[in-house]
Each structure stands twice: as structure tokens, then as C-alpha cells.
Amino acid sequence: MSRQAPLVLVMAAGLGTRMKSETPKVLHHIAGRPMLHWVINAARAAGAGRIVAILGHKHELVKASLDASYTGDAAVDVALQTDARGTGHAIQCALPAIANESDDRIVVILTGDAPLIASERIAELTAAAIAAPSGMALLSTVPPRPMPYGRLVRDAAGKLERIIEHADATPEQRTIADTNAGFYAIRLGHLRKDLASLKADNVKGELYLTDLVAHAAARGGATAIDAPFTEVAGINDRVDLATVEVEARRRINEAWMRAGVTMIDPASTYIDADVGPLGKDVWLGHNVALRGKTTVGDGTRIDAGAVITDVQIGDHVNIKPHSVLASTTVGVRAQIGPFTHTRPGSRIDEDVHLGNFVETKNTHLMAGAKANHHAYLGDASIGQKANIGAGTITCNYDGVSKQKTTVEAGAFIGSDSQLVAPVTVGRGAYVAAGTTVTRDVPTGALALTRPKQVTIEGWADKRREAEEKRKK
């Protein structure tokens, strides 16, 4: 029995023409994560050692995605299949990358466009190959409808003899329910020998990896493990992509609900695969989307229509309906929304209130600060318990560069004020409503640029009288 962690080869060289996309098929996302990354993560969770991704179409883009996500000891090696000559040829192209590995090593072969394969299934497949006399195991499945997959051909005693590809199968063979799922585990020594004897004597003129099953039959037979179709379903077009997405999100939501998260409508709740942790007693309204690497603390309520991307949210926060937050940190007990927009670089400390149609960008609001109505705060520092009145804006861009506004602790900014950066409003200072601040306001001072009000008695009455005379 091999005691080494299995080698993993991931076939990801397909053209993906049915996707009708400029993006390589394996980089299309499922629940916010490229489908190829799902497969690699499952392999790692199953105890894989080295992983080699076999790339072809637009391999530079795929490799860049892998290099960005998997570094150091977790890095993924790459082999290239420049000519699309079948699955057997793809694995032949990977052999040089594992030339120094021992023949006794178990090799697990996965497909990069079936993202919902479970790590437990990969581990089961590996164990079956170790135990099998032939040193080979594979996953089979029964699709919910007839599909153009290879059929498992067995003898009268039920022993697996070979796999016949759909294109080469007779009408009778196409009635076989058991189909090939496209996942294998085999000892490297057998793999090297069997690949060398593959022949392209089939309808497509390709080298089929499935022909290895017939070789294994001569050594005592490959072990076939049944897997649910939803777990091994491959993606060929946008319809398949949407179908797998629904299943992935269902699994994600069920796992979080079992962990203590309440969802009013799980079917309309969208949580990306890399979101988490989510704390106990988190409450999610309908049409909430949690994206990227968002985390949520205990007891936080996120109401209907909120879209939250790469945000770290503290305990007992209230995100009110239709707020949009991105690349932001939110402190405990903060209240956000409704219709608040926090853009990248926003830092919201504990007990901060941001209300209707408030927008922040690259701004730090310190504990207890409030901006409850219609404000824009960009490139700003807002001190503790400062109050930002309705209609306030920081004029942070001078047409060339961004400038900073500082509002110190306890300052009060009246409604409809403009703070023209760079500028500082001192601790406890007041800015009167309608003021345009262009110079620093000292601690405890009042800034006022409001023009003197002029009242003309009787003006409106005289205007109406004149208008009535004109009409006559």
C-alpha cells in the first residue's frame, strides 16, 4: 500500500467552445470562485500532494489565476497540452512533470470542469485504487437523463470489462445506465505502461483515457464507485453553469444554516464559496448577496437587498435594506443604511450610524460618529461622536489629485455644507448649515459663510397682482 499523498492531475485544457466566451471555461465562476479552483481545493482537502493542472486553451490566463491563488507549498504545477487529441493524450502530456515520481505512487485524475466533486469522494477513490488488485478505481454515475457519456460495459458476472465512449457505442450499449464520471485513480507504474499502448482507433481519432479500464480488467479489474450525478456533473455550456451554480449555492446555504445562520429566503440568498466565517445568530433577509471574502460577526442583521463584497463586519451590526458595501470594515453595533454605499477603504468603527443615501470612500468614521442623511464622505477622517448633517460633502478631488478632510471629535457639521479639502474642522467646532469651508476651523469655533438674508415685505403679493393684471 502506498503511504505517500496521492499525486493529482487535473484536466483543464478544453476549448470550451459551447460556452461561447472569451474566458477559458475553467475560469468561469461558481459561487464567486473559478470552477477549476473548486476542484483543486477539493483535492487539497482530500490530502493531495502535488497537483498538476493540464492546460491548453488560453493557458496563460489559467496559469495566472492559479499562481495568484495558490502559492508556496500550495502552488499548482502546470503541464501543457498544445494539441487536443483526447483525454489520454492530455495525461501523456503531464507525464514529464511527474517523471521523478515512483511507480508505486497513486495518481488521481480529475476533470477541471466538474467543480462539485467532494473531497470525501476523492479520498474514497484513492483508497479504492490502493486496495484494487489492478491498482485502478474510477467514479461512475447515473445521469437523470440520457447524456453522451461513456458507458460501463460489464460481463455476465457484473465485472467491469471496459468503457465504451458514446460516439462508439451501439444503440444497445447506449441503454446502459451506468456511465463514466471522468474521475480516476491509478498506480503511476500502471499509468505509464498503459498510456504508452493507447491507440486512436475510434470514431473521433483520439486517445481515450477510458481505454485504461480494459487494461485494468486484464490485471483483475478496476473498481467502480458510484457517485451522485450532482457531484460529478461537468459543465459544457451556460445552462450547465447555471445548473451547477444553483446546486453549489444550495449546499453553501444549507451548511451555514446548520451552523446557526438564519435565512428568511434561502433561494434568494447568495453567499460566495469563500465567504466566512459567519457568526452565530446572523440574520439574512431576502435577496442578500455576500461576496468575496466577507466575514460577519455574531448577532448581525443584514436586511433585504444588501450587496456586500470583501467586508469584515463585527458583532451586532445592523445593515439595513439595499445597502452596498465593498472592501470595508464595520465595527460592533454599527448601523448602516438603508441605501448606504461604502466604497473601498472605508473604515466604520463601533456605534457609527450611516443612514439614507450616505456614501463613503477611503474614509474612517470613528466610534459614535453619525452621518444619517444624504452625504458624501471621501478621503476623510471623521472623529468620535462627530455629527455630519444632511447634504454634507467633502470636496476631495481638485481635478488632479485627492485631498484629505479631517473632522475632529465632537465636531458638528451643519446640513448642506461643503468641506473643501485639504481642510480640518477642529475638536468640538461647529460648521453652520449651508457653509462652504475652505480654511481650517479651530477647536471650538463656529464657521459660517452664509450670506445675509434679505426680506422684502409684500413682494410676493405684489407679484401675484401684477400677474393677474397681465392676464386680463
N, C-alpha and C positions, 0 to 999 in steps of 0.2 A: 504494500500500500504506500502511495506517495504521501509524504508528510509535508511537502512544500505547498505553499499557497499556489493556487492554480494560475496559470497564465490565461489572459483573456484577450481574444481577438474580436474586435467589433467591426463588422462590415458596414461601411458608411460611404461607399464610393458611387452609389447610384446617381443617375442623371436626374431623376425625379421629374420627368417631363410632364407627367399628369398634374403636377402641382401648378403648372403654368406660372412660374415665378422666377425672378432673378435671384432670389435667395436659395441657397442649397437646401434641399429637402430636410436634411437632418438638423438644420439650424432654425427651422420653424418652431415656434414656441408652443408648449403645452403648459398651461397654468404658469406662465411667466418664465419658463425655463426651456432652453433648446432641447428638442426631443433626444438628441444624442447624449446630452448631459444626464438625462434621466437614466439611460442605460448604464453609463459609466458609474453613476452614484450607486445604482443597484449592485453592480459588480463589486465596487469597493465594500459595500455593506455585507456582501457575501464572503468577504475575506480574500478577494483577488490580490495577487501580487502585481506583476507588471501588466499593464494594459496597453495594447497596440491598436490604434484606430486605423483601419484601412480606408484611405481617402482616394477620391478621384476627381469628380466634377467640382471645380472651384475649390480645390483643396487648400489654397492659401487662406481663404476666408474661414474654412472649418478649422484649420490648424490655429489660426489667430484666436478663434473663440475658445479652443481647448487650452491654449497657452495662457489666456487671460484668467481662466477659472481654475486651472489645475497646475500648481507649481511645486517646486521642491520634490519631496518624496512622493507626492501625489501626482506628479507630472505624467501625462499620457504620451507615449511614443507614437510615431506615425510611420505608416508604410503607404506606398502609392501604387494604385492600380491604374495605369495610364490607358489601357485598352479594356473595354467592357466585354470580357469573354466568359462571363459566368461566375457563379459563386465559388466554384472550385479554383478558378484562376485567381480570384481575389485572395484566397487563403495561400495559394502558391506565392503570391506577391509579398505576403507577410513573413514567409519562412526565413529570409535573410535577417530580419530583425530579431529573430529568436534562435539564430544559428548556434549560439553557445549554450543553449539550454539542454538539459539531459533528456534522453528518450523516455525516461520514466515520469516526466512531468505531465500533469494533466493540463490540457488546453481546453478552455471553454470558448465556444464560438457563438457570438451574439449578433443580432441584427440591429443596426442603429436606428431603424425607423419603427421599432416596436417599444415605445417608451414605458409601458406599464408593467414590464416584467418585474416580478418581485424578487428581492434578494433571497428570500427563503427558497424560491424555485430554483435559482441559480445554484444555491448550496445543495439542494436535493439532487440536481442534475450532476454536479461534481461528485457527490458521494456515490451515485449510481454508476458512474463511469469507473470509479476506483474499484467498485465491487464486481463489475461485469467481467465475465471471462474474456470477452472481446475487447475490453478496455474502452467501450464506447456506449454512450447513452444519448438520447435525444428527447425533445418535447414534442408531443402530438396534441392535437386539439380537434374538436368537432365544431365547425362553424355553424352559426344559426341559419345559414342559407348556403346553397351551392356556391363555391368560390373556386377560382383557378389555382388551387394549391396542389402540391404533390400528395399522392395517396399512399398509405401504408399497406403494402401487399404482404399478406401472411400465408403460411402453408395451412394444410388441413388441421394441424395441431395447434394453430394460433401463433406459431413462431414467426417473427418478423424476418422476411426474406430480403426485401428491397423497398425502395421508394420509387414510384413511377411519377414523373412530372406530368402535370395536367395536359400539356401540349402533346405528350407522347402516349397518353393513356387511351385505352379503348373505351367505348361507351359503357361497357360493363364495369371497368375499373373506376370510372368516374362516379359510380354509385357508391363507392366505399366511403363510409362516414369519417373514418379516422384520417386526418390529414397532417402533413408535416408543418410544424410551427416555425421551423427555421432556427432552432437553438440546439447546439450540440456540445458534448464534452467527450474528449478522446485523449488517449495517451499520445504524447508527442511522437514517439517512435513509430506507432501505427500510422499517425497522420502523415509523417514524412513519406513513408513507404507507399501508402495508398494514394496520396496526391500524385506521386510520380507515375502511377499507372492509369490515371484518368484519361478518357477518350471523349472527343466531342462527336460521338456517333448518335446524335439525336436531332429532333426537328429544328431546334434553334442553332445547332452547331456550336454549343457552349460546353464548357467543362462544369459538370454539375457536382456540387458538394454532396448531394444526396446519394451519389453512387458509392460513397464510403460505407453506406449501410449494407450493401451487398458484400463488401469485403469483410465487414464485421460479422456477417452471418456465417462466413466460412471459418471464423475464429470462435464460433459458439453463439453468436447473435448479439445484436445491440439491444439495450434496454430502453423501451419507450415509456415515458412518463406522461400521463395525461395532464393537461393544463387548461384552465378556463380560457375560452376564446377572448374574453375581455382583457385578459392579462397578456396575451401574445399577439393581439391584433396589430397588424402592420398598417402603416399609413402610406397611401399612394396618391391621394388627391385631397382637395379641401373638404370634401364630405367626410372622408375618414378622419381628417384632422379635427373637425368639429365633434365627431362622434367620440373620439378618444378624449378630447378636452372635457366633454360632459362627464365621462366616467372618472377622469382624474380629479375633477373638482368635487364630484360626489364623495370620493374617498377622502379627500382633504377635509371637507366639511364634516363628515362623519367622525373622523379622528379628532377634530377639535371639539366637537360637541361632546364626545365621550370624555374629553379632558376637562370639561367644565365651562365651555363657551355656549352661550345661548344665541341661537339664530332664529329670528322671527319667521324668515322665509329662506330656508337653505337653498332652494332652487335659484334664488336671485342674489345670493351672497357669493362673491368671487374672492377667493383667497389664494394667492400665488403659492407655489410649492416652497419657496424659500422664505416665506413669512414665518415669524415666530421668534421667541415664544409668545403665546397669548396667555394672559394670566387667568386666574380663576374668576368666575362670575363676570367675565367680559360679556357685554350685551351688544349684539349687532342687529340693526334694523334692516329692512329690505333694501335691495339694490346698493348695498355697501360693497366697495371694492378695496381690498387690502393687497398692495402690490410690492414687489421687490423684496427688500429685507426689513420690512416693517415689524416692529415689536409693540406689544400692548400690555400694560400693567393690569394688576388686579382691579376688578370692580369698575372698569372703564366702560362707558356707554358711547357707542358710535351709532348715530341715528341715520335715517333714510338718506340714500343718495350720496353719502360721503365717499370720496375717492382719495385714498391715502397711499403714498408711494415713498418707500425708504424713509419712514418716520419712526422715531423712538418715542413712544407715548407712555407716560408714567401712570401711577395708580389713581383711580377715582377721577379720571378726566371725563368731561362731557363734551363730545364732538357733536354738535347739533346738525340738523339736516343740510345736505347739499354743500358741505364744506369741502374744499380741495386743499390737501396738504402734501408737500413734496420736500424731501431732504431737510426735515425739520426735527428738532427735539422739543417735546412738550412735557412740562413738569407736572407734578402731582396737583390734582384738584383744579387744574386749569379749565376754563370754559371757552369753547371755540365755536363760533357760528351763531346762527345759521349763515350760509353763504359767505364764509370767510375763506380767503385764499392765502396760504402761507407758502411762499416760494423758497427755493434752495437757500440755505444759510440762515434760516430763521431759527431763533432760539427762544422758546417760550418757557419762562420759569414758573414756579409754583404759584397758584392762585391768580394767575393772569386771566383777564377777561378780554376776549376779542369777539366783537359782535358782527352785526349785519354789514356785509359788503366792506369788510376791512381786508386790506391786502398788505402783506409784509414781504420783504426780500432782504436777505443778508442783514437782519435786524435782531437785536437782543432786547427782549422785554423782560425786565427783572421783576422779582416777586411782587405780586399785588398790583402791578400796573394794569391800566384799563384803556381800551380803545373800543368803545361799544358800537360806533356807528360810522359808516362811510368814511374811511380814512385810508391813506396810502403812506406806509412807513418803509422807506427803502434806505439801506446803508445807514442805519440809525442805532443808537443806544438809548433805551428808554429806562430810566431809573425806577427804583422801587416806589410803588404806590403813586407813580405819576399818572395823570389823567389826560388823555388825548381826546379832545372834543370832536364832534361830528364835522366831517368835511375837511379835516386837517390833512395836509400833505407835506411830506418832506421833498423839497426840490433838490434831488440828489445828483442830477446829471446836468452838467453845464454845456453839453454838446460835444465835449472832448473826453472828459473823464468823470468818474463818480466821486462825490464828496460826502463827508460824514456829518450827520446831525447827532448832537448829544442833548438829551433831555434828562437832567439830573433828578434825583429822588424827590418825590413830593411836588414836583412842578405841575402846574395846571395850564393846559393849552386850550384856549377857548375855541369855539366852533368856527369853522371856515377860516382857519389860519394857514399861512404858508410859511414854512421854515426853510429859508434859502441857504443850503449848505455851501461851505462849511460854517456851522454855527453851533453855539452851545447856549442852552437855557439853563441857568443855574438852579441849584437846590432851592425848592420852595418858591420859585419865581412864578409869576403869572403872565400869561400872554392873553390879552383881551381878544374877544371874538372879532373876526374879520381882519386881524393884523397880519401884515407881511413882515417877517423878522429877517433882517439882513445883517444884523450885528449881534454879538453875544449879549445875552441878558444876564446881568449879575444876580447873585444869590439874593432871593427875597424881593427882587424888583418887579415892577409892572412894565411890560412892553405894550405900547399902544400906537398904532399908526392909522387909526380910524379917522376919516375926515369929519369935520364938524357938521352936524345935522342942521339943515336949513328947513324951516317950516313956513309955508306961505298960506296964511289963513284964507279960506274961501276959494282957493284956486280951483278945486275940483268942481264946485258948484257952478262957478263962472264958465268953466269949460263945457259943462253939460248944457248950460243955457245957450251958449254960442252955437253948439252943435244942433240944438233943436231949431234955432232961428235959421240956420243954413238949410235945413231940410225943408222948411216952409217956403 
